Amino acid sequence: MRTFSYEAILEPGEASDVVVVSFPDVPEAITEGDDEHAALLSAEEALGLALLTYPARGLALPAARTVGQGPIVTVAADVAAKLAVLEAFAAAGISKADLAERLGKDEKAVRRILDPMHPTKLPALSEALAAMGQRLVIGVEPIVRAA
């Protein structure tokens, strides 16, 4: 199962009360917070936004190479679903018109679904994945709080 989780590196910022979060596998994602907890909350959004730029630039998503030194950050569920649709579409080798036909929608609706920066509801993303032979699976896990 594909997850969109990446190891984060936490470092002290220039100011004494700032924690900077970066991702070795996603160098475009960098953020900060007033403490570790705030920085990690901000990191989820920064990671999601950075990953959404990859398909927009015609790039494959980077592989996550966890080495076990930093906390793992996972993108929000809606961002993960959008990324999954974009990956499935790239792998399917079909046109937007083909996907529109499979979904019974017009091509304009499919262009919105495939626009990395256009918000799309989970049912539409799930339907698009199903049309490409994929299934959206949502899991629940405990939140690990920084000490």
SERO-4910 file (N, C-alpha, C, O; in steps of 0.05 Angstrom, whole numbers):
BEGIN
 pado doro    nc1    nc2    nc3   cac1   cac2   cac3    cc1    cc2    cc3    oc1    oc2    oc3
  Met    A     17    -24      0      0      0      0     18     25      0     38     26     15
  Arg    A     11     44    -16     26     69    -19     18     89      2     -6     94      5
  Thr    A     36     99     17     31    121     36     48    144     28     68    141     14
  Phe    A     41    167     36     56    191     29     68    202     56     60    223     66
  Ser    A     87    187     66    100    192     91    130    195     87    142    179     73
  Tyr    A    141    216     99    169    222     95    182    229    122    169    240    140
  Glu    A    207    222    124    222    228    149    229    258    149    237    270    130
  Ala    A    225    269    173    230    298    177    256    301    194    263    283    210
  Ile    A    269    323    190    293    330    206    285    355    221    277    375    209
  Leu    A    288    355    247    282    378    264    308    390    273    326    376    283
  Glu    A    311    416    270    335    430    278    328    457    291    306    468    285
  Pro    A    345    467    308    339    493    320    341    515    299    358    514    281
  Gly    A    323    534    301    323    557    282    342    578    291    356    575    311
  Glu    A    343    600    277    361    622    284    353    634    310    370    641    326
  Ala    A    326    637    315    317    647    341    315    623    360    311    600    352
  Ser    A    319    628    385    321    607    405    295    591    408    295    568    417
  Asp    A    272    603    402    247    590    406    235    578    380    211    573    379
  Val    A    251    575    360    241    565    334    253    538    328    277    533    332
  Val    A    236    520    318    245    494    308    239    492    278    217    498    269
  Val    A    260    486    263    258    484    234    254    454    226    268    437    237
  Val    A    236    449    208    231    422    198    237    422    168    228    439    153
  Ser    A    253    402    160    259    398    132    257    368    126    255    352    144
  Phe    A    257    361    100    254    334     92    276    327     72    277    339     50
  Pro    A    294    309     79    316    302     61    306    293     33    319    298     13
  Asp    A    284    279     32    274    268      7    257    288     -9    251    284    -32
  Val    A    248    310      4    232    330     -8    244    358     -1    233    371     17
  Pro    A    265    365    -14    279    390     -5    263    415     -8    269    435      5
  Glu    A    241    415    -24    224    438    -26    207    443     -1    198    466      3
  Ala    A    204    423     15    187    425     39    204    433     63    221    418     73
  Ile    A    200    458     72    213    467     96    195    486    110    181    503     98
  Thr    A    194    484    136    176    501    152    187    504    180    209    493    186
  Glu    A    173    517    197    182    521    225    159    525    243    136    529    234
  Gly    A    165    524    269    144    528    289    157    538    315    182    537    317
  Asp    A    141    547    333    151    558    358    162    537    377    178    542    395
  Asp    A    154    512    372    164    489    387    162    464    369    152    466    346
  Glu    A    171    441    379    170    417    362    142    410    353    138    403    330
  His    A    123    412    371     95    405    364     84    423    342     73    413    323
  Ala    A     88    449    345     78    468    325     92    464    298     80    466    277
  Ala    A    118    458    299    134    454    275    124    429    260    122    430    236
  Leu    A    118    408    275    109    383    262     81    387    250     74    375    229
  Leu    A     64    402    263     37    408    252     40    423    226     26    418    207
  Ser    A     58    442    226     63    458    202     76    441    180     72    446    156
  Ala    A     91    421    188    105    404    169     87    388    151     93    384    128
  Glu    A     64    379    162     45    364    146     35    380    122     34    370    100
  Glu    A     28    405    127     19    422    105     41    428     86     37    427     61
  Ala    A     65    435     96     88    441     79     95    418     61    101    421     37
  Leu    A     95    394     72    101    370     57     80    365     35     88    360     12
  Gly    A     55    368     42     34    364     22     36    384     -1     33    376    -24
  Leu    A     40    409      6     42    429    -15     66    424    -33     64    427    -58
  Ala    A     88    417    -21    112    411    -37    108    387    -55    116    388    -79
  Leu    A     96    366    -45     92    342    -61     73    348    -84     76    337   -106
  Leu    A     53    365    -80     34    371   -102     47    386   -125     37    387   -147
  Thr    A     70    398   -119     84    412   -141     98    393   -160    104    399   -183
  Tyr    A    104    369   -151    118    349   -168    102    342   -193    113    346   -215
  Pro    A     77    333   -190     62    327   -215     57    352   -232     57    350   -256
  Ala    A     54    375   -219     50    400   -234     74    406   -251     72    419   -272
  Arg    A     98    397   -242    123    402   -257    130    378   -274    152    377   -287
  Gly    A    113    358   -275    118    334   -291    139    316   -279    151    300   -294
  Leu    A    142    317   -253    162    300   -240    149    278   -224    126    282   -214
  Ala    A    162    255   -222    152    234   -205    156    242   -176    174    257   -169
  Leu    A    139    232   -158    142    237   -130    168    224   -120    174    202   -128
  Pro    A    182    237   -102    206    225    -92    201    201    -74    180    200    -60
  Ala    A    219    181    -75    216    158    -58    224    166    -30    241    183    -26
  Ala    A    210    155    -11    216    160     18    237    140     27    233    116     26
  Arg    A    259    151     35    281    134     45    286    138     74    305    152     82
  Thr    A    269    127     90    270    131    119    295    117    130    301     94    124
  Val    A    310    132    146    333    120    159    330    118    190    348    109    204
  Gly    A    306    126    199    300    122    227    310    142    247    310    137    271
  Gln    A    319    165    237    330    185    256    310    207    263    312    218    285
  Gly    A    291    212    246    273    234    251    244    224    251    238    202    244
  Pro    A    226    242    260    197    234    260    187    231    231    197    244    213
  Ile    A    167    214    228    154    210    202    130    228    200    113    228    218
  Val    A    128    243    178    106    261    174     90    251    150    102    244    129
  Thr    A     64    249    153     46    240    132     28    263    123     19    278    140
  Val    A     24    265     97      7    287     87    -22    282     96    -29    259    103
  Ala    A    -39    303     95    -67    300    102    -81    281     82    -72    278     59
  Ala    A   -103    270     91   -117    249     75   -125    259     48   -123    245     28
  Asp    A   -135    284     46   -144    294     20   -121    298      1   -123    294    -23
  Val    A    -98    306     12    -74    310     -5    -63    282    -14    -55    279    -37
  Ala    A    -63    263      4    -55    236     -3    -72    224    -25    -62    212    -44
  Ala    A    -98    228    -23   -117    218    -44   -111    232    -71   -112    219    -91
  Lys    A   -107    258    -70   -101    272    -95    -75    262   -107    -73    258   -132
  Leu    A    -54    259    -91    -29    248   -101    -32    220   -112    -20    214   -133
  Ala    A    -48    204    -99    -53    177   -109    -66    177   -137    -59    162   -154
  Val    A    -86    195   -140    -99    198   -166    -79    206   -187    -79    196   -210
  Leu    A    -62    226   -181    -43    236   -200    -23    214   -208    -15    212   -231
  Glu    A    -14    199   -188      5    177   -194     -9    155   -211      2    145   -230
  Ala    A    -34    148   -204    -49    127   -219    -53    136   -248    -51    120   -266
  Phe    A    -60    161   -251    -65    172   -278    -39    170   -295    -40    162   -318
  Ala    A    -17    178   -283      9    178   -298     16    149   -305     26    144   -327
  Ala    A     10    130   -287     17    102   -292     -2     89   -312      5     70   -325
  Ala    A    -27     98   -313    -48     86   -330    -43     89   -359    -51     73   -376
  Gly    A    -29    111   -367    -23    115   -395    -48    121   -411    -49    115   -435
  Ile    A    -67    134   -399    -92    141   -413    -94    171   -415    -79    186   -402
  Ser    A   -112    180   -432   -116    209   -435   -137    219   -416   -152    203   -404
  Lys    A   -139    245   -414   -160    257   -397   -187    250   -408   -206    245   -393
  Ala    A   -189    249   -435   -215    241   -447   -222    212   -441   -246    206   -436
  Asp    A   -202    194   -440   -208    167   -432   -218    165   -403   -237    151   -398
  Leu    A   -205    180   -385   -214    179   -358   -242    191   -355   -258    181   -340
  Ala    A   -247    213   -370   -273    225   -369   -295    205   -378   -316    203   -366
  Glu    A   -289    190   -399   -307    170   -408   -312    148   -387   -335    140   -383
  Arg    A   -291    139   -375   -293    119   -354   -310    128   -330   -325    113   -318
  Leu    A   -308    154   -324   -322    166   -302   -350    175   -310   -367    181   -292
  Gly    A   -356    177   -335   -381    188   -344   -383    218   -338   -405    229   -333
  Lys    A   -361    232   -340   -360    261   -334   -348    275   -359   -337    262   -377
  Asp    A   -352    301   -360   -339    315   -382   -310    320   -376   -301    318   -353
  Glu    A   -295    325   -397   -266    328   -393   -258    351   -375   -237    351   -362
  Lys    A   -275    372   -374   -269    395   -357   -269    386   -327   -252    395   -312
  Ala    A   -287    368   -320   -288    358   -292   -263    342   -286   -252    343   -264
  Val    A   -254    326   -306   -230    310   -302   -205    328   -300   -187    322   -284
  Arg    A   -204    349   -315   -181    368   -313   -179    379   -285   -157    383   -275
  Arg    A   -202    385   -273   -202    395   -245   -193    373   -226   -177    379   -207
  Ile    A   -202    349   -230   -193    327   -212   -163    323   -214   -149    318   -194
  Leu    A   -152    326   -238   -123    322   -243   -106    347   -238    -82    346   -242
  Asp    A   -118    369   -231   -103    394   -225    -93    391   -196   -109    390   -178
  Pro    A    -66    390   -193    -56    386   -166    -64    407   -146    -66    401   -122
  Met    A    -70    431   -155    -76    452   -136   -106    457   -133   -115    475   -118
  His    A   -123    442   -148   -152    445   -146   -162    426   -124   -158    402   -126
  Pro    A   -176    437   -104   -187    419    -83   -209    401    -95   -227    410   -109
  Thr    A   -207    376    -88   -226    356    -98   -235    339    -74   -219    331    -57
  Lys    A   -261    334    -73   -272    319    -50   -264    289    -53   -260    279    -74
  Leu    A   -261    277    -29   -253    249    -28   -270    230    -45   -258    212    -58
  Pro    A   -296    232    -46   -312    214    -63   -304    215    -92   -303    195   -106
  Ala    A   -299    239   -102   -291    242   -130   -263    230   -135   -259    218   -156
  Leu    A   -245    233   -116   -218    222   -119   -220    191   -117   -206    177   -132
  Ser    A   -236    181   -100   -240    152    -97   -252    140   -123   -243    119   -132
  Glu    A   -271    154   -134   -283    146   -159   -263    146   -182   -263    127   -198
  Ala    A   -246    166   -183   -226    167   -204   -206    145   -200   -197    132   -220
  Leu    A   -198    139   -176   -179    117   -171   -192     90   -180   -179     74   -193
  Ala    A   -217     86   -173   -231     61   -181   -232     59   -212   -230     37   -222
  Ala    A   -236     81   -225   -237     80   -255   -210     72   -267   -208     64   -290
  Met    A   -189     75   -251   -162     67   -260   -152     42   -247   -128     36   -247
  Gly    A   -171     27   -235   -164      1   -223   -150      3   -196   -136    -16   -188
  Gln    A   -154     25   -182   -142     29   -155   -164     33   -135   -187     40   -142
  Arg    A   -157     28   -110   -177     32    -88   -164     49    -67   -141     45    -59
  Leu    A   -179     69    -58   -171     87    -36   -175     72    -10   -198     64     -4
  Val    A   -155     71      6   -156     58     33   -148     79     53   -127     92     50
  Ile    A   -164     83     73   -158    103     94   -153     88    120   -169     71    128
  Gly    A   -131     95    133   -124     82    158   -124    103    181   -125    127    176
  Val    A   -123     92    204   -122    109    228    -99     99    245    -95     75    249
  Glu    A    -83    118    255    -61    110    273    -58    132    294    -67    155    290
  Pro    A    -47    125    317    -44    145    338    -24    167    330     -6    162    315
  Ile    A    -29    190    341    -11    212    336     12    210    356      8    207    380
  Val    A     36    210    346     60    209    363     67    238    370     75    253    353
  Arg    A     66    244    395     73    271    404    102    273    410    114    254    422
  Ala    A    114    295    403    142    300    409    145    303    439    127    315    452
  Ala    A    166    293    451    170    295    480    177    323    489    182    327    512
***
